[in-house]
Amino acid sequence: MDELRALIGRHARPDLATPIEDVLMSRITSNREGPAMTGTILAFVAQGRKRVALGDRVHDYGAGQYLVASVDLPITGDWVGVSPANPALGIGVVLRPRAVTELLLRHDLPGTGGTPRGLAVSDTTPELLDAVTRLARLVEQPRDAAVLAPLVKQEILWRVMTGEQGAAVRQLGRGDSSLSHVARAVSWIRAHHAESFKVADVAKLAGMSESAFYRNFQAVTAMSPIQFQKQIRLQEARLLLATGRDVTRISHQVGYDSPSQFSREYRRRFGVAPSRDTVLSPEPAF
């Protein structure tokens, strides 16, 4: 773990990018709370502790643990006890459904057993920590990384797929899984968040009955489809506030007919009126 902290401390950049495709590093120096989308990611914490809220669920995780986000979800999070002298350090690997599918096609793995949550936390095993540290080392070894990084990323994916949160990751690679159906609906709602919709229509688009869709959507996201849309609208509005645009204009842009309703729901969500909010930049999920 000490080596992993040192590697992240040396190479984490403000844009999170590393020379290795789909590998991200973060170094956070201030306690902050803001809206973000998780993306589909494995996020490993090397230092620091974070609380993340998704709907009515709160996840608390820290050094030696990892978070699996198998669906792109709207979250609010804050780091605990972070400072320039004691930064939070993390490394993430983007989850690609094709990579999961390739492993599933080559290896016989157990079924998923129901609909997993879209966000979950587990302790990092020694084997998984070893693989993550080897991946971080390759940031300093570009010649080796070209050959070895895909293999180490596959090892990390395999260890997570066969671990405590394996069901969620395995479903990501199965196009007919309940998680994949929900993920399609999530993508549609995000792209059309300013539009009104009927749950039955989105269920049909996801390829599920309305009752099954509602049940599975809530299991994955901790929200109903309408609540999810509201979260997306409010997060988008909070980011748009940074552009200096008029609050009324923003409320209409994200789909509200009534600016007063928008202000009420914004205050309820973020604890402050939109006209008085100090907007924060989106932060990573790790």
C-alpha positions in Angstrom: 0.0 0.0 0.0 2.9 2.4 0.7 4.2 1.9 -2.8 0.8 2.4 -4.3 0.4 5.7 -2.4 3.8 6.9 -3.6 3.1 6.0 -7.2 -0.3 7.8 -7.2 1.2 10.8 -5.4 3.8 11.2 -8.1 1.6 10.7 -11.1 -1.9 11.9 -10.3 -2.9 14.8 -12.5 -5.9 17.2 -12.3 -7.5 15.6 -15.3 -7.1 12.1 -13.7 -5.5 10.8 -16.9 -2.5 8.4 -17.1 -0.5 7.2 -20.0 -2.3 3.8 -19.7 -5.7 3.7 -21.4 -8.7 3.5 -19.1 -6.5 3.9 -16.0 -7.1 7.0 -13.9 -5.4 8.4 -10.8 -6.7 11.1 -8.4 -5.1 13.2 -5.7 -7.7 15.2 -3.7 -6.4 17.8 -1.2 -9.7 19.4 0.1 -12.9 18.2 1.6 -15.6 19.0 -0.9 -19.0 17.9 -1.8 -20.4 18.0 -5.3 -22.5 16.2 -7.9 -20.9 13.7 -10.2 -21.6 10.8 -12.4 -19.7 7.7 -11.5 -19.1 6.2 -14.9 -18.6 2.5 -15.0 -15.5 2.0 -12.9 -13.4 0.1 -10.4 -12.2 2.7 -7.9 -9.4 1.7 -5.4 -8.6 3.9 -2.5 -5.0 4.0 -1.3 -5.4 6.9 1.2 -8.4 8.8 2.6 -12.0 8.1 3.4 -15.1 9.0 1.4 -18.8 9.0 1.8 -21.0 8.7 -1.3 -24.7 9.1 -1.4 -26.8 7.4 -4.1 -30.5 8.0 -3.5 -31.2 6.9 0.1 -28.1 4.7 0.2 -24.8 5.9 1.7 -21.5 4.2 1.0 -18.5 4.8 3.3 -15.2 3.5 2.1 -11.5 4.2 2.5 -7.9 2.9 2.2 -7.8 -0.8 1.3 -11.2 -0.9 -0.2 -12.6 -0.6 -3.7 -15.9 0.6 -5.2 -17.6 -1.0 -8.2 -19.9 1.3 -10.2 -21.5 -1.0 -12.9 -23.9 1.7 -14.1 -23.3 5.4 -14.7 -25.0 6.8 -11.6 -25.6 10.3 -10.1 -23.9 10.6 -6.8 -22.9 13.2 -4.2 -19.8 12.6 -2.2 -17.3 14.2 0.2 -13.9 13.2 1.5 -13.4 13.1 5.2 -10.3 14.7 6.9 -8.5 15.5 3.6 -5.9 18.3 3.5 -2.9 19.3 1.4 -0.7 17.5 3.9 -3.0 14.4 4.0 -4.5 14.0 0.5 -6.9 11.3 -0.6 -5.3 9.0 -3.2 -7.0 6.7 -5.6 -6.6 4.7 -8.8 -9.4 3.7 -11.1 -9.9 1.3 -14.0 -12.8 2.0 -16.4 -15.1 -1.0 -16.8 -15.7 -1.9 -20.4 -18.5 -4.4 -21.1 -16.6 -5.9 -24.0 -13.7 -6.8 -21.7 -16.1 -8.5 -19.3 -17.8 -10.3 -22.1 -14.5 -11.7 -23.5 -13.7 -13.2 -20.1 -17.2 -14.7 -19.8 -16.9 -16.3 -23.2 -13.6 -18.0 -22.3 -14.4 -19.1 -18.7 -17.4 -20.8 -17.0 -18.5 -18.5 -14.2 -21.6 -18.9 -12.0 -24.8 -17.0 -12.7 -25.5 -13.7 -11.2 -28.5 -14.6 -9.0 -30.8 -11.6 -9.2 -30.3 -7.9 -9.8 -27.2 -6.5 -8.2 -26.8 -2.9 -6.9 -25.2 -0.5 -9.3 -22.8 0.7 -6.6 -21.1 -1.5 -4.1 -18.0 -1.5 -1.8 -15.7 -4.3 -0.8 -12.3 -4.9 0.9 -9.4 -5.3 -1.5 -7.7 -8.7 -1.2 -3.9 -9.1 -1.1 -4.0 -10.5 -4.6 -6.0 -7.7 -6.0 -3.9 -5.0 -4.3 -0.8 -6.7 -5.8 -2.2 -6.5 -9.3 -3.3 -2.8 -8.8 0.1 -1.9 -7.6 1.8 -3.6 -10.6 -0.5 -1.6 -12.9 0.4 1.6 -11.2 4.1 0.8 -11.6 3.6 0.5 -15.3 2.8 4.2 -15.5 6.6 4.7 -15.0 7.5 2.0 -17.5 5.9 3.0 -20.9 7.8 0.3 -22.9 6.6 -2.5 -20.6 3.1 -0.9 -20.3 2.4 -1.3 -24.0 2.6 -5.1 -23.6 1.8 -5.8 -19.9 -0.9 -3.2 -19.0 -3.7 -5.0 -20.9 -2.7 -8.3 -19.2 -2.7 -6.7 -15.7 -6.0 -4.9 -16.3 -7.4 -8.3 -17.3 -6.1 -9.8 -14.1 -7.7 -7.1 -12.0 -11.0 -7.5 -13.9 -10.9 -11.3 -13.4 -10.2 -11.0 -9.6 -13.1 -8.6 -9.2 -15.4 -10.7 -11.4 -14.7 -13.7 -9.2 -14.8 -11.8 -6.0 -17.5 -10.4 -3.6 -18.8 -7.9 -6.2 -18.4 -10.3 -9.2 -22.1 -10.6 -9.9 -22.5 -6.9 -10.7 -19.5 -6.9 -13.0 -20.4 -10.1 -14.7 -23.9 -8.7 -15.5 -22.2 -5.8 -17.2 -20.9 -8.2 -19.8 -24.2 -10.0 -20.4 -26.3 -8.1 -22.9 -29.5 -9.9 -21.7 -28.9 -9.3 -18.0 -31.3 -7.2 -15.9 -28.4 -4.8 -15.2 -27.8 -4.3 -18.9 -31.5 -3.6 -19.4 -31.4 -1.0 -16.7 -28.2 0.5 -18.0 -29.9 1.1 -21.4 -32.7 2.9 -19.6 -30.2 5.0 -17.6 -28.5 6.1 -20.8 -31.7 7.1 -22.4 -32.9 9.1 -19.3 -29.6 10.9 -19.1 -29.7 11.8 -22.8 -33.3 13.0 -22.6 -33.4 14.3 -19.0 -35.2 17.5 -20.0 -38.1 15.6 -21.5 -41.2 14.1 -19.8 -41.6 10.4 -20.2 -43.9 7.5 -19.2 -42.2 4.7 -17.2 -44.0 2.2 -19.4 -42.3 3.7 -22.5 -38.9 3.5 -21.0 -39.6 0.0 -19.8 -40.4 -1.0 -23.3 -37.2 0.6 -24.6 -35.3 -1.4 -22.0 -37.0 -4.6 -23.0 -38.8 -5.3 -19.7 -42.4 -5.3 -18.4 -43.3 -2.2 -16.5 -43.4 -3.9 -13.1 -40.1 -5.8 -13.7 -38.4 -2.7 -15.0 -39.5 -0.6 -12.0 -38.4 -3.2 -9.5 -35.0 -3.8 -11.2 -34.3 -0.1 -11.8 -34.8 0.7 -8.1 -32.6 -2.2 -7.1 -29.7 -1.0 -9.3 -30.0 2.8 -8.7 -31.7 3.1 -5.3 -34.3 5.4 -7.0 -37.4 5.2 -9.1 -37.0 6.3 -12.8 -38.7 9.6 -12.1 -36.5 10.3 -9.0 -33.4 9.4 -11.1 -34.5 11.9 -13.8 -34.8 14.6 -11.1 -31.3 13.9 -9.8 -29.9 14.2 -13.3 -31.8 17.4 -13.9 -30.6 19.0 -10.6 -27.0 17.9 -11.1 -27.0 19.3 -14.6 -28.5 22.5 -13.3 -25.8 22.8 -10.7 -23.1 22.4 -13.3 -24.7 25.0 -15.6 -24.8 27.5 -12.8 -21.0 27.7 -13.1 -21.5 29.3 -16.6 -23.2 32.3 -15.0 -26.5 31.8 -16.8 -29.8 33.0 -15.4 -31.5 30.6 -12.9 -34.8 30.8 -14.7 -33.2 30.0 -18.0 -31.3 27.0 -16.5 -34.5 25.7 -14.9 -36.2 25.5 -18.3 -33.1 24.1 -19.9 -33.1 21.1 -17.6 -36.8 20.4 -18.0 -38.7 22.4 -15.3 -41.8 24.3 -16.3 -41.9 26.2 -13.0 -38.8 28.1 -11.8 -40.2 28.2 -8.3 -40.6 24.4 -8.2 -37.0 24.1 -9.5 -35.7 26.4 -6.7 -37.6 24.4 -4.1 -36.3 21.0 -5.3 -32.8 22.4 -5.7 -32.7 23.7 -2.2 -34.1 20.4 -0.9 -31.3 18.5 -2.8 -28.3 20.7 -2.1 -29.3 22.7 1.0 -29.0 26.1 -0.7 -31.0 28.2 -3.2 -29.6 28.0 -6.8 -29.0 31.8 -6.8 -26.8 31.4 -3.7 -24.9 28.2 -4.5 -21.2 28.1 -4.7 -20.8 25.5 -7.5 -18.0 23.0 -7.2 -16.3 21.2 -10.1 -17.4 17.6 -10.6 -15.2 15.2 -8.6 -14.2 11.6 -9.4 -15.9 8.7 -7.7 -12.6 7.7 -6.1 
